Amino acid sequence: MKNSDFYKDVFDVVRLIPFGRVTSYGAIAAYLGAKQSSRMVGWALNTSLSLKDVPAHRVVNRNGVLTGKHHFKSENKMQKLLEGEGVLVVEDRVVNFKDHFWNPSIELAI
């Protein structure tokens, strides 16, 4: 699988994350059949920040921590975007992560 195709697939999944919900790098990787590729999902999202239609702020680590926040224009941008969607973030962690978690393998199951 070429990176560009994988990146496109990542972007396509991220575009489907509903407003006010979050998912993890690992959940996206698992959905795409590349369970061990969480970091590649992160790398893909780092390249997506210039794309207005890819809500990369909705992707956090498996514990709900905003590990990608350093890649946004300001360190608080990711948190502000999530809070604008009603997702409370305290000390760089999504509060009630399980309630906000969107699992593409379940939600997009055919």
Biotite code that builds the C-alpha atoms (Angstrom):
import biotite.structure as struc

atoms = struc.array([
    struc.Atom([0.000, 0.000, 0.000], chain_id="A", res_id=1, res_name="MET", atom_name="CA", element="C"),
    struc.Atom([1.510, 3.316, -1.026], chain_id="A", res_id=2, res_name="LYS", atom_name="CA", element="C"),
    struc.Atom([1.604, 6.035, 1.628], chain_id="A", res_id=3, res_name="ASN", atom_name="CA", element="C"),
    struc.Atom([-0.448, 8.399, -0.508], chain_id="A", res_id=4, res_name="SER", atom_name="CA", element="C"),
    struc.Atom([-3.245, 5.842, -0.784], chain_id="A", res_id=5, res_name="ASP", atom_name="CA", element="C"),
    struc.Atom([-3.084, 5.101, 2.938], chain_id="A", res_id=6, res_name="PHE", atom_name="CA", element="C"),
    struc.Atom([-3.113, 8.817, 3.732], chain_id="A", res_id=7, res_name="TYR", atom_name="CA", element="C"),
    struc.Atom([-6.149, 9.328, 1.495], chain_id="A", res_id=8, res_name="LYS", atom_name="CA", element="C"),
    struc.Atom([-7.911, 6.455, 3.266], chain_id="A", res_id=9, res_name="ASP", atom_name="CA", element="C"),
    struc.Atom([-7.075, 8.016, 6.648], chain_id="A", res_id=10, res_name="VAL", atom_name="CA", element="C"),
    struc.Atom([-8.456, 11.377, 5.503], chain_id="A", res_id=11, res_name="PHE", atom_name="CA", element="C"),
    struc.Atom([-11.632, 9.706, 4.238], chain_id="A", res_id=12, res_name="ASP", atom_name="CA", element="C"),
    struc.Atom([-12.236, 8.064, 7.638], chain_id="A", res_id=13, res_name="VAL", atom_name="CA", element="C"),
    struc.Atom([-11.446, 11.241, 9.583], chain_id="A", res_id=14, res_name="VAL", atom_name="CA", element="C"),
    struc.Atom([-13.955, 13.167, 7.468], chain_id="A", res_id=15, res_name="ARG", atom_name="CA", element="C"),
    struc.Atom([-16.638, 10.772, 8.755], chain_id="A", res_id=16, res_name="LEU", atom_name="CA", element="C"),
    struc.Atom([-16.020, 11.415, 12.471], chain_id="A", res_id=17, res_name="ILE", atom_name="CA", element="C"),
    struc.Atom([-19.175, 13.151, 13.685], chain_id="A", res_id=18, res_name="PRO", atom_name="CA", element="C"),
    struc.Atom([-19.148, 16.625, 15.230], chain_id="A", res_id=19, res_name="PHE", atom_name="CA", element="C"),
    struc.Atom([-18.566, 16.338, 18.980], chain_id="A", res_id=20, res_name="GLY", atom_name="CA", element="C"),
    struc.Atom([-16.976, 12.891, 18.775], chain_id="A", res_id=21, res_name="ARG", atom_name="CA", element="C"),
    struc.Atom([-13.368, 11.691, 18.806], chain_id="A", res_id=22, res_name="VAL", atom_name="CA", element="C"),
    struc.Atom([-11.517, 8.587, 17.741], chain_id="A", res_id=23, res_name="THR", atom_name="CA", element="C"),
    struc.Atom([-7.986, 7.285, 18.116], chain_id="A", res_id=24, res_name="SER", atom_name="CA", element="C"),
    struc.Atom([-5.099, 6.744, 15.764], chain_id="A", res_id=25, res_name="TYR", atom_name="CA", element="C"),
    struc.Atom([-5.262, 3.026, 16.534], chain_id="A", res_id=26, res_name="GLY", atom_name="CA", element="C"),
    struc.Atom([-8.991, 2.777, 15.844], chain_id="A", res_id=27, res_name="ALA", atom_name="CA", element="C"),
    struc.Atom([-8.460, 4.300, 12.406], chain_id="A", res_id=28, res_name="ILE", atom_name="CA", element="C"),
    struc.Atom([-5.507, 1.996, 11.697], chain_id="A", res_id=29, res_name="ALA", atom_name="CA", element="C"),
    struc.Atom([-7.516, -1.060, 12.766], chain_id="A", res_id=30, res_name="ALA", atom_name="CA", element="C"),
    struc.Atom([-10.462, -0.024, 10.603], chain_id="A", res_id=31, res_name="TYR", atom_name="CA", element="C"),
    struc.Atom([-8.129, 0.302, 7.620], chain_id="A", res_id=32, res_name="LEU", atom_name="CA", element="C"),
    struc.Atom([-6.745, -3.194, 8.230], chain_id="A", res_id=33, res_name="GLY", atom_name="CA", element="C"),
    struc.Atom([-3.373, -1.914, 9.377], chain_id="A", res_id=34, res_name="ALA", atom_name="CA", element="C"),
    struc.Atom([-3.635, -2.461, 13.124], chain_id="A", res_id=35, res_name="LYS", atom_name="CA", element="C"),
    struc.Atom([0.069, -1.796, 13.770], chain_id="A", res_id=36, res_name="GLN", atom_name="CA", element="C"),
    struc.Atom([0.050, 1.505, 11.856], chain_id="A", res_id=37, res_name="SER", atom_name="CA", element="C"),
    struc.Atom([-1.171, 4.002, 14.441], chain_id="A", res_id=38, res_name="SER", atom_name="CA", element="C"),
    struc.Atom([1.911, 6.137, 13.919], chain_id="A", res_id=39, res_name="ARG", atom_name="CA", element="C"),
    struc.Atom([1.336, 6.212, 10.174], chain_id="A", res_id=40, res_name="MET", atom_name="CA", element="C"),
    struc.Atom([-2.170, 7.538, 10.878], chain_id="A", res_id=41, res_name="VAL", atom_name="CA", element="C"),
    struc.Atom([-0.539, 10.294, 12.933], chain_id="A", res_id=42, res_name="GLY", atom_name="CA", element="C"),
    struc.Atom([1.924, 11.065, 10.149], chain_id="A", res_id=43, res_name="TRP", atom_name="CA", element="C"),
    struc.Atom([-0.935, 11.259, 7.673], chain_id="A", res_id=44, res_name="ALA", atom_name="CA", element="C"),
    struc.Atom([-2.830, 13.656, 9.913], chain_id="A", res_id=45, res_name="LEU", atom_name="CA", element="C"),
    struc.Atom([0.245, 15.854, 10.292], chain_id="A", res_id=46, res_name="ASN", atom_name="CA", element="C"),
    struc.Atom([0.124, 16.406, 6.530], chain_id="A", res_id=47, res_name="THR", atom_name="CA", element="C"),
    struc.Atom([-3.623, 17.106, 6.591], chain_id="A", res_id=48, res_name="SER", atom_name="CA", element="C"),
    struc.Atom([-3.603, 20.247, 8.703], chain_id="A", res_id=49, res_name="LEU", atom_name="CA", element="C"),
    struc.Atom([-3.694, 22.448, 5.622], chain_id="A", res_id=50, res_name="SER", atom_name="CA", element="C"),
    struc.Atom([-6.811, 20.628, 4.399], chain_id="A", res_id=51, res_name="LEU", atom_name="CA", element="C"),
    struc.Atom([-9.888, 22.416, 5.764], chain_id="A", res_id=52, res_name="LYS", atom_name="CA", element="C"),
    struc.Atom([-12.163, 19.388, 5.301], chain_id="A", res_id=53, res_name="ASP", atom_name="CA", element="C"),
    struc.Atom([-10.137, 16.932, 7.430], chain_id="A", res_id=54, res_name="VAL", atom_name="CA", element="C"),
    struc.Atom([-11.045, 17.428, 11.122], chain_id="A", res_id=55, res_name="PRO", atom_name="CA", element="C"),
    struc.Atom([-7.731, 16.110, 12.470], chain_id="A", res_id=56, res_name="ALA", atom_name="CA", element="C"),
    struc.Atom([-8.505, 17.657, 15.863], chain_id="A", res_id=57, res_name="HIS", atom_name="CA", element="C"),
    struc.Atom([-10.985, 14.812, 16.436], chain_id="A", res_id=58, res_name="ARG", atom_name="CA", element="C"),
    struc.Atom([-8.212, 12.200, 16.555], chain_id="A", res_id=59, res_name="VAL", atom_name="CA", element="C"),
    struc.Atom([-6.498, 11.589, 19.890], chain_id="A", res_id=60, res_name="VAL", atom_name="CA", element="C"),
    struc.Atom([-4.455, 8.783, 21.393], chain_id="A", res_id=61, res_name="ASN", atom_name="CA", element="C"),
    struc.Atom([-5.994, 5.631, 22.864], chain_id="A", res_id=62, res_name="ARG", atom_name="CA", element="C"),
    struc.Atom([-6.308, 7.293, 26.277], chain_id="A", res_id=63, res_name="ASN", atom_name="CA", element="C"),
    struc.Atom([-7.994, 10.437, 25.003], chain_id="A", res_id=64, res_name="GLY", atom_name="CA", element="C"),
    struc.Atom([-4.846, 12.558, 25.228], chain_id="A", res_id=65, res_name="VAL", atom_name="CA", element="C"),
    struc.Atom([-4.292, 15.337, 22.687], chain_id="A", res_id=66, res_name="LEU", atom_name="CA", element="C"),
    struc.Atom([-0.881, 14.043, 21.599], chain_id="A", res_id=67, res_name="THR", atom_name="CA", element="C"),
    struc.Atom([-1.162, 15.748, 18.204], chain_id="A", res_id=68, res_name="GLY", atom_name="CA", element="C"),
    struc.Atom([-1.709, 19.232, 19.614], chain_id="A", res_id=69, res_name="LYS", atom_name="CA", element="C"),
    struc.Atom([1.854, 20.310, 18.851], chain_id="A", res_id=70, res_name="HIS", atom_name="CA", element="C"),
    struc.Atom([1.205, 20.056, 15.123], chain_id="A", res_id=71, res_name="HIS", atom_name="CA", element="C"),
    struc.Atom([-1.510, 22.726, 15.104], chain_id="A", res_id=72, res_name="PHE", atom_name="CA", element="C"),
    struc.Atom([-0.761, 26.429, 14.590], chain_id="A", res_id=73, res_name="LYS", atom_name="CA", element="C"),
    struc.Atom([-0.996, 27.045, 18.327], chain_id="A", res_id=74, res_name="SER", atom_name="CA", element="C"),
    struc.Atom([-0.748, 24.547, 21.170], chain_id="A", res_id=75, res_name="GLU", atom_name="CA", element="C"),
    struc.Atom([-4.312, 25.285, 22.286], chain_id="A", res_id=76, res_name="ASN", atom_name="CA", element="C"),
    struc.Atom([-5.920, 25.106, 18.826], chain_id="A", res_id=77, res_name="LYS", atom_name="CA", element="C"),
    struc.Atom([-6.819, 21.405, 19.044], chain_id="A", res_id=78, res_name="MET", atom_name="CA", element="C"),
    struc.Atom([-8.410, 21.861, 22.462], chain_id="A", res_id=79, res_name="GLN", atom_name="CA", element="C"),
    struc.Atom([-10.328, 24.951, 21.342], chain_id="A", res_id=80, res_name="LYS", atom_name="CA", element="C"),
    struc.Atom([-11.688, 23.149, 18.290], chain_id="A", res_id=81, res_name="LEU", atom_name="CA", element="C"),
    struc.Atom([-12.856, 20.203, 20.408], chain_id="A", res_id=82, res_name="LEU", atom_name="CA", element="C"),
    struc.Atom([-14.392, 22.438, 23.053], chain_id="A", res_id=83, res_name="GLU", atom_name="CA", element="C"),
    struc.Atom([-16.188, 24.313, 20.271], chain_id="A", res_id=84, res_name="GLY", atom_name="CA", element="C"),
    struc.Atom([-17.869, 20.992, 19.535], chain_id="A", res_id=85, res_name="GLU", atom_name="CA", element="C"),
    struc.Atom([-18.843, 20.415, 23.157], chain_id="A", res_id=86, res_name="GLY", atom_name="CA", element="C"),
    struc.Atom([-15.954, 18.070, 24.013], chain_id="A", res_id=87, res_name="VAL", atom_name="CA", element="C"),
    struc.Atom([-14.459, 19.074, 27.362], chain_id="A", res_id=88, res_name="LEU", atom_name="CA", element="C"),
    struc.Atom([-10.673, 18.823, 27.604], chain_id="A", res_id=89, res_name="VAL", atom_name="CA", element="C"),
    struc.Atom([-8.791, 19.078, 30.895], chain_id="A", res_id=90, res_name="VAL", atom_name="CA", element="C"),
    struc.Atom([-5.000, 18.898, 31.078], chain_id="A", res_id=91, res_name="GLU", atom_name="CA", element="C"),
    struc.Atom([-4.796, 17.798, 27.433], chain_id="A", res_id=92, res_name="ASP", atom_name="CA", element="C"),
    struc.Atom([-7.185, 14.856, 27.948], chain_id="A", res_id=93, res_name="ARG", atom_name="CA", element="C"),
    struc.Atom([-10.754, 14.405, 26.706], chain_id="A", res_id=94, res_name="VAL", atom_name="CA", element="C"),
    struc.Atom([-13.109, 14.242, 29.686], chain_id="A", res_id=95, res_name="VAL", atom_name="CA", element="C"),
    struc.Atom([-15.530, 11.302, 29.462], chain_id="A", res_id=96, res_name="ASN", atom_name="CA", element="C"),
    struc.Atom([-13.476, 9.901, 26.592], chain_id="A", res_id=97, res_name="PHE", atom_name="CA", element="C"),
    struc.Atom([-15.548, 6.712, 26.374], chain_id="A", res_id=98, res_name="LYS", atom_name="CA", element="C"),
    struc.Atom([-18.737, 8.741, 25.917], chain_id="A", res_id=99, res_name="ASP", atom_name="CA", element="C"),
    struc.Atom([-17.212, 10.738, 23.057], chain_id="A", res_id=100, res_name="HIS", atom_name="CA", element="C"),
    struc.Atom([-15.361, 7.844, 21.425], chain_id="A", res_id=101, res_name="PHE", atom_name="CA", element="C"),
    struc.Atom([-16.369, 6.955, 17.876], chain_id="A", res_id=102, res_name="TRP", atom_name="CA", element="C"),
    struc.Atom([-15.130, 3.580, 16.672], chain_id="A", res_id=103, res_name="ASN", atom_name="CA", element="C"),
    struc.Atom([-15.087, 3.377, 12.864], chain_id="A", res_id=104, res_name="PRO", atom_name="CA", element="C"),
    struc.Atom([-14.975, -0.434, 12.953], chain_id="A", res_id=105, res_name="SER", atom_name="CA", element="C"),
    struc.Atom([-18.366, -0.391, 14.679], chain_id="A", res_id=106, res_name="ILE", atom_name="CA", element="C"),
    struc.Atom([-19.924, 2.770, 13.298], chain_id="A", res_id=107, res_name="GLU", atom_name="CA", element="C"),
    struc.Atom([-18.977, 2.051, 9.694], chain_id="A", res_id=108, res_name="LEU", atom_name="CA", element="C"),
    struc.Atom([-19.639, -1.700, 9.754], chain_id="A", res_id=109, res_name="ALA", atom_name="CA", element="C"),
    struc.Atom([-21.554, -2.799, 6.700], chain_id="A", res_id=110, res_name="ILE", atom_name="CA", element="C"),
])
